[in-house]
């Protein structure tokens, strides 16, 4: 299952892998799991290079990209550029040792290098399941010198083994995404060498290295608000593919860079916060250490969908110890297109009864339950998290919670714990040191202060809040929101503003992990104005993620179908919010969106008629029947990755019990859909499971290895099928 091999220290290896003279001493070693092989090369005059990454017996490449890029103040780059390749320390690192171990189903490789000039010892650590073609990677830097060293950038992972013998850089495709609010998880696929990205500038002719790069950057704490930290490179001819994700709830950067030509033409560098984009620098005193943010990588020879499937399995493996929500509890939330942050006893009680009758297993009271302001403007006053008296007369919030429990559902509430409103009493009760600060002033954004979770008073406030809510009301589920960002960070008690923010981000994860240990059965949703912080650092710890705040049911499918590239299907909390004014087809359409991941229910069920409610009830029943299969599934896209303006969107979730096919159409009655569902799948293999009570789409065999659908309906319409293979 696990094998580490090294050539003897006195064996020299040429770039093509052949042994050469003793004058060119090199070391090569291989790290293998049952599904993945990483080959490394190091020499006396070069840093360690990862020259093959594969899930098969691929040949070695001639890449010269080191596995670490590192910048220190006063050192900079070995060759000028605006990228994070050719860094001074990175180019001077030299191999000192490597070691491996395997324990409790976790395989680990540590590669140690040393920069003789600065005395920085750098360890690159790979951890993996022996059964997967994926790994998590971190870089740890230790100052072994007798003088301080200021770090300005430390890569978590870097490599250049993306073009193999006989392959062409012109065949590489770059898959990347954007996370714009209300239009999340929009993915694009472009040729890496293209008008939009990198150019073949004939490096050999001018003997010049490349300086261009495709750079994706996120700043502050909405880690997925613009570019997404997940990406992939795919060879469209051979299918060889490589995917990555940066696992950090703050600033990050990834770049795919032009290097030279052929097998040494491309480099990938993955980083957390750094000086150029994030105001990050940190001083290491002698003996001190710094560890980069974690990243994950995956490989496959089965193209983009194959490598995303492998990354999906790797994400599940990393979350294997999270067990509060193994059954994907069906949560009804009163917010989306329903109560919209204005809860009262009179509004909630009839909704609670209808949600329970539909089959919801937990009822979440969303924002506003704590608001006692006359105007209902609770935004600048949050922080105490005490139930409103005005909104819940005659029995208080306790009466509403009792009604939820009497209806047979768990109790959930909304909270935005990391912020304190400027008008909240808590803002005066806590010391300034408990808040993010810059220039000796509290960071303020949209009438909110930000707790600095490095400080014990900030953590104590949150611990007391959750202890009180859980012990007093028996809360089973929390929706944790985060609607503002603090900019570059805090310079209080920090070497740099970015270092202060990194310290806070890590303290936030540590605090939340501790909360989960204290309350291991409580379920937590991650939300941030929808999915503005849907990185895997958060999703490794949280049970599911609200995929959007998008209120237009017609637009949501593109978000829902794109979400599984960024997260596990069972974590993709896709809202379904049926309304009494919708047609039966429109109700079915929004319910299919919910069924395409983790059904997150809302809508004025108390205003709907019997026929409308039956469509809702049936969707809830179907979710309970398929949720265990979704929780083991991998995604694919039979019409390609979802396009925001396309009439048709399709998603397949392939699990051990069934392959589930979701198809949305928002065109007219003449729409015709062609699906590529895999070898041997014909129209007769599809069985509709939802909605079943509406008009059946015309499904026939298409040309070649395709299935053709004709909905014959004008306007939004959607269906769910199982694919009966074999």
N, C-alpha and C positions, 0 to 999 in steps of 0.2 A: 504493500500500500504506500509505503513512503521510502524513498531511497535518496541518499546523498552520495555523490561520487566526486572525487577530485583526482586530477592528474598529479603525479608527483611534482614536488616543488622544482625539480631540475628539468622538467619537460617543457619545452617551448612550443607554442602554438601559433601558427600564422593566422591571418585573418580568415582564410578559408577553412580553418580547423586542422590543417596538416602540421605535423611536428617539424620544427626547424632547428637551427643550430643552438648550442648552449648559450650563445651570445645574446639570444633574444628570449631570455627566461620569462615564462608566463605561467599562470595557473588558471585552470578552468575547473568549474564544478557545476554540478547539475542538481537541482532540487525537484523531486518528483512526488506527486500524489498519484492516485490511480487514474486521475483524469487530466492532469496538467503537468507540464514540464517546463521549467525555467532553466536556461543555460547561461552561465556567467563566464566572463573572461576578464582577467586582470594581468597587468604586467608591471615591471619595475618603473616604467616611464609613463604609465597611464592609470587612471582610476578604474574601478570595477565597472564593467559594462554588461548589461543584460542583452545578449545577442540572439536569443531565441525565446519566444513566449508562445506556447502552443498547447493544444489538447491532443496532439498526435506526435509522431516522430518527425517533426519538421527539421530541415537543415538549418545550419547557423547562418546568420546574416553578417554583413560587414559594417554594421552600424558602429559608430564611435561615441554615441551619446552616453555619458556616465549615468549611473543610477541615482546620483545625488547632485543637486545644484544648491550652492550655499554662498551667500554674500555677507561680508562683514565690513563694517565701517573702516575706511582707509585701505580697503582691498579692492572692492568692486569686481569688475569683469576682466577676464583674461583677454577678451577681444571685444571691442566696443559694440554695443547693440542696446536696444531698448527692451529686450526680452530677458528671460531668466535662463538662457543657455550660456555656455562659455563663461560661467562664473569663476572668479579667481580661486576661491577655496575648493569649489567643485572640481576644477581641473587639476588641482594639486593633491587631492586625496589619493592615498595609496593603500592597497589591500594589506591588512595585518592578520585577519583570521576570519573563519566562518564556522558556525556550529548549528546543530539541529537538535530538536527534541520533539517528542510526541507524547502527549499525556491527555487522558480523558477525551479522546476523540479530536484533539486539536494538534495539528502539526505546525511547527514553527522553525523558521530559518532566520538566523542573525548573521548579517554581513558587516564586519567591522573594518573601518578605514581610518587613516590618520593623516592630517595635514601637518607636515613637519615645520612649516613656517609659523602657523598660529597655535599649534598644539591642540587643535580641535580634533577630538576623537568622535567619529560618526558611526552610528550603528543603524543599519536599515533592517527592520524586522518584518518578516512576512508570516502571517498566521492564516491557516486554511483548514477547512474540512478535508480529510483525506479522500472524500468521495466526490469532490466538486472541482471544476476547472476555474477556480476563483480564489482570491486571497485578499486579506486586509493588510495594508502596508503603513508603517510609521517610520519616521526618522528621529533618532535621538542624538543630540549633540552634547558632548561633555568637554569642558575647558580643562585640559590637563596642563596648561602652562601656568606660570606664576604671575600673569598679568591679566586684567579684565579684557574681554573681547565683546564687541558690540555686534550682535547679529542683526541683519536687515532683511534676510529672506532665507528660509529653509524649506526645500522641497520635501513633500511627503513621498513622492515617487517621480522618477523620470526614466524614460526609455526611448529607444529608437528602432526597435526590431519590428517594423511594420511592412517592410518590403523585402521579400525573400528571393533567393536565386530563381531567375526565370520570370519574376513578376515585374510589374511596372507601376510606378507612382501614379501614373495617369489613371489607373484603375481604382484608386482609393476614393471612397465616399466618406464624407464627414457628416455624422448625424448629431445635431445639437438642438437645443430647445430654448424657449423663452417662457417666462412665468408672469406675464403682465396680469395685474389684478382683473378679474372677471373674464379673462381670456387665457386662463392658465394652460400649461402643458401643450403648447403648440410646437411641434417638432418639424424640422426641415432637414432635407437630405440634399447635399450638394457635392459635386466633385471637389476634392481637396485642391487639385490643380485646376483652377477655373478663374474666370473673370472676377468673381466675388471673393475668392479666397487667396490661395497662393499661386505663384507663377513659376513655370520652368524657365529660369533666366539664364540657362547655359553656364552653370557654375564652372565646369571644367575649362571652358574657353577663356574665362577671365581669372581662373584660380582664386575665386572669391567665395566665401561661405555665404549662405543666405542670412538675411536679417529680417525677413518678413515672418509674420505669424498670424494665426487666427487666435484671438485672445477673448476669453469670456471671463467677466469679473463681476462679483457681487460685493457690495459694501454694506457696512452697518449690520443690523440684526434681522432684516427681512432677507434671508439668505437665498430665497427663490423668487424674489419680486421682479427680477429682470432676466438675466441669463440663468440657466439651470446648471447645477453642478454635476449633471450626468451627461455623458456623451459617448460616442462610439466611432471607431474607424472600421470600415468594411471594404474588403477587396471584392468588387462586383463580379470579377471573373472567377476567382478561386473560392469565394465565400469565407476566406479567413477574416475573422473579425475580433476586435478588441474593444471592450467597454470599460468605463470607469465611473466612479462617483466620489465626490469630495464630501466627507461626513463631518460637517461643521455648521453650527448654528450662528455663525457670524460671517466675516469677510473671507473670501476665497478667490482664487484665480486658477484657471487652466488655460494652457496654450498649446497649440499644434504648430510647430515651427518648420520652416524651410531650413535645411542644413546644407547639403550639397546635392548629390545625385544618386540614383539607383538605390542600393541597399543602405546607403547612408544619407538618404534624402529628407527624412522626416524625423522629428523628435516631439515627444509629448512630455510636458512638465505639469505636475499637479502641486498646488501650494495652498496653504491656508493664508492668513493675513501676512502681508509683507509691507515694506516701507513705501514702495512706489504708489500703490493703490489704497493702502489702509492705514497709513501713518504708524506702522508697526515697526518697532525695533526693541531689542531687549539686551541688556548687558549681563553677560555671564562672568561672574567672579571665578577665580581659580577653584576648581572642584565642582562648580555648579553645572546643572544639566538643563536642557530644554528639549521637549518632545513635540514634534509637529502634530497637526491635526491628522486623524486617520483618514485614509482613502481606501477604496476597494477597486479591484480590477477583476475582469473576467475575460475568458477567451473561448472561441468556438470556431469550428470550420463550417458552420451551418448558417452563415450570414448574420445580418442584424438581428433577426428574430431569434436565431439560435443563441447569440451572445446575451441578449436581454433575458432569455429564458434562464441562462446560467446565472446571470446576476440576480434574477428573482429567487432562484434556489439558494444562492449565497445570502441574500438578505434574510430569508427565513432561518437559515442556519445561525446567523448572527443574533437573531431574536429568539433563539430556542429556549431561553430561560424565562421569557415573558409568558405568563400563564393566566393572567387575570381574565382574559376575554377569549378563551379558546373556542367559544361557540358563536362568535360574532353576534352578540346580543342586538336585537332589533330595537333601535332607539327612535322614539318619536320626539322631535324637538319643536317647540311652539313658535320658533322665530320665522323661518324662511317663508316669505309671502303669506304670513299668517298673523301672529300677534306683533311681530317686528319690534321687540324690545319694550313693549308696553303691557306687561302682564298685570292682571287683576284677578281676584277670586271669581268674579262673574264671567270673565272671559275664559278662564282656565277650566272650570268645573265641567261644562258641557264638552269641551275638547278632550278632556281626560277620559270621559266615558266612551266617546267615539273612537279614540285611539286604542283603548283597551279592547273594544269590540272588534276592531280591525285585526288585532293580533299583536300589537306592540308589546314589547317586553320591558321597556323602560321609558319613562316620560321625563323629558328634560325641560325645566323652566329656564328659559334663556334670559338674556339681559333685562335689567330693570327691576328685578325682585327686591333690590336693596334701596330703591329710590323713594325718598319721602319729600322731595322738593315739590312745591306747588305747581311749578311749570312743567314738571316731568323732564327736566334737563339734568340728567345725572352724570353727564360726561365729566365735568371738572370736579366732582365730589366723591368719586369712587375711592375705596381704600379700606373702609371699616368692615364692609361686607356683613352688615347687620340687616335683618329682614325689615322691609317697609311695614309701617303700621297703616299708612294711608291706603296702600294698594290692597291690603288684605285685612279689612275690618271683620269683626265677628268671627273670631277664631284664629286670625293671623295666618302666617305662612304654614303653621302647623296643620291647619284645617285642610289646606290644599295638599300638603304632603300626605295626610291621612287618606284623602280621597284617592290619591295615586296608589297607595298601598292597598286600599280596599278594592281597587279595580284589578289588583293582581300584578302590578308593574313595579319595577325598581324606580328609585327616585334619583333624578339628575338635576344639577343646576349649573349655570354659567358663571364663570369667574374670569377676571383679568388680573391675575395676581401680581404681575411684575411691575405694575404702575400704581402711582398714587396721584389722585387728582389734586390740583393746586388748592382747591377749597376744602379738601378733606381734613378733618382733625388730625389724622395720622401724619399729615405733612408737617405738622408742628411737633408731634410727639416723638418722632424719630430724629436722630441727629443728622447733620449734614453729611457725615461720613457714610451714612447708610444709603446715600443716593449717588448716582453717577454725576460727576462734576467736571467742568472745564473752567480753567482760569478762576478757581475758587468760587464758582457759582454753580448751582444745580442746573443740570441740563433740563430744559423744558421744551416740550413739543406738544402743540395742540392742547394746552392746559393740563399737561400731565408731567409729573416727575417720574424718574426711573429708579427703582430699587437697585442698589449695587450689592449683588448676592455674594460678594467677597466678604461683606461685613456681617458680623454675628447678629446685630440688631435687625437687619433686613431679613435674615433667615429666620430669626426668632418670631418676627411678626407673621411671616408666612406659615410657619409651623403652628403657631397659635390659632391662626385663621382656619387652617384645615382641620386641626384637632377639634376645634369648636363645632364646625359644620358637620363633621362626620359623627362625633359623639352626640351632639344635640339632635340632629335631624336624621342620622343614619343614612347619609348620602351614599348612593351606590355608584354614581357616575358624575364626572366633572367634564364640562366643556371648558377648556382653558384657552382663552383668546389673548391676542397681542396685537393691538391696533395702531401703535405708533412706534417710531424708531428713534434712537438717540444720536444719529450721526456717527462720526468716527470713533466715539468712545469717551473715555474718562482719563484725565491726566492726574487724578488724585491717587496718591500712593502707587504710582506706576512710572516706569522708566519712559514710556511713551504713551500717547493716547490710544494707539492700537493695542499695545500690550495690556493697558487697563481693561479694554473691552474684551480681549481674549481671556483675561483672568476672570472677568465677570461671566462670560459665556460658559466657561468651564465650571465655574462655581454654580451656575444655574443648573447644568446637567447633573452635577454631584448632588445638589440639594434635591432635585426632583427624583433621582435614583433613591436617595434616602427616604423620601416620602413614600415611594412605592414599596420599599422594604417594610415600612411601618404599617402600610395598608395594602397588603398584597392582593386583596380581592376587589378593590375599587377599580373601576374602569375609567380611563382618561382619554379624552379626545384632544388632539392638537389642532388648534385653529389660530390663524393670524390674518384677520381680514380675508378669510378664505384660506388660501394655500400659500401665503407669502413667506412662510418659514417651514416648508415641507422637506427639509434636508433629512438625511438619514441619521444624523446625530440625534435629532428629535424623534424620528420615527422608530429608531431602535428601542426607545424607552416608552413611547406612547402606543396606545392600542389601535387608534385609527386617526385619520386625517380628513378634515373637511376639505374637499377638493376645490370649492369655489364659493363665493357669495353671489354668483350669477343668478339673477331672478327671472331671466327669460328662458323658459323651458325649451324653446326652440334652439337656443345656442348651446345649452349645457352638454349635449352628447359629444361635441368635439373635445370638451374638457375631460369628460368621463373616459372616453376611449383613449385619450393620450396619457392619462394619469398612470397606468401601469408601467410606463417606461421609467417613471420617477419613483414609484412606490409599489408595495405589494398589492395585488388586486383586493385582498381582504381588508386592507387598510384604507382603500380609496372610498371615503365616505361621500357617495354621490347622492345629492339631494333629489328626492321625488316629492313634489308639492302639488298634488291634484287640487283643482278648484271646481266649484259648482258651475262656473261659467264656461268651463271647457267642454268640448265635444268628447264623445267616447274615445275617438282616435287620439285626441290630445292628452286625455288622461292616461291612456295606454302608453303614449310616447314618453311622458315624464316618469311613469313607473318603470319602463324599460331602462331608463337612465339610472334609476336607483338600483335595479337588479344587476347592472353591469359591474358591480363591485360590492361595496359594503352599503346596503340600503340604508339611507339616512332619511327618515320620514318626516313630513310636515304637511301642511295644507289644512284648510277649513273643512275637515271631515264632517263637522256638525252642521254644515250648510248643504250637504250633498244629498241627492235622492238615492233610492234603493239601487237602481241600475248602476249609477256612478260608484257607489260604495262597493258593489260587488267586484268591480274591476280592481279597486284598491285592496279589498280583502284577498282576492285571488293572488295579487302580486305579493302580499305579505306571506301567504302560504307558499308560494313558489320560492321566495327567498329562503324560507326555513328549510325547504327541500334541497336547495342547491348550495347553501352557504358553506357546508363542509367541503364540497368539491371546489368551490372558488378558493378556499383557504389552502388548497394544494395545487392550484392551477398556475399555468404560465400563459402569457398573452401572445397573440399574433394579430395581424391586421390584413384581412383578405382583400381589401381594396386599397391597401397602402396605409401609411400613417395618416391619421385624421387631418383633414384640411378645413380650416375655419369657414371658408366660403363654399365648400362642396355641398351638393344636394344630398349625397349619400355618405354615411359613416358606418363602418363595420368593425367589430371587435370579436375575436374568438378567445375564450378562456378554456384552455385544455387541461382537464384534471383527471384524476384516476378513475372517477365514476362516469364522467361524460365530458364531451367537448361542447361547450356552450357558445352559440353564435348569436350575437346581438347586431341587429341591422336597423338603422334609422334612415328615413327618407323624408326630406323636406322640400321635394320638388313637386311637380304636378302629376296629374293622373296618367301622363304618358311616360313617366320615368321608367327607365330600364336599368337594372343593376346587374353587374357581372362580378362574381366572386370567385377568387382562386382559393379553394379550400383544401388543397393537397391532393396528392395522387390517389385516384380511385374514388373520390367523393363525388357522388352524383346527386341529382335532385331527390331521388328516392331515399337517400340517407338522412334527409332533414325531417325532423318532426317538431312541429310548433308546440311550445309549452306555455307561451303567454303571448297574447291575451286569450286566444282560443275561442272566445265568444263573439269576436268581430269578424268582418269579412276576411276570408283567406286570401293571401297573396298568391299570385300565379308563380309557381316555382318549377322550372324546367331545366333540362341539361343545356348548357351553353356550348359554344365552340371550344374545341380542345378540352383541356382538363378544368372546365369551369362550370359554375352553376349560375343560371340567369333568373332574376326575380323581376316581376312586374307588379308593384303594389296596386296600381289602378285606382289610387286615391289621391285627391287633390289636397295638398297641405301636409302637415306633420303626421307621420305614421311610423310605427316601429313594431318589431316582432322579436321574440326570442325563440331559438330553435336548439334542439340537441342534434348533434351529428352522430349518426350511428355508423361507426366504421367497421369494416370487415363483415 
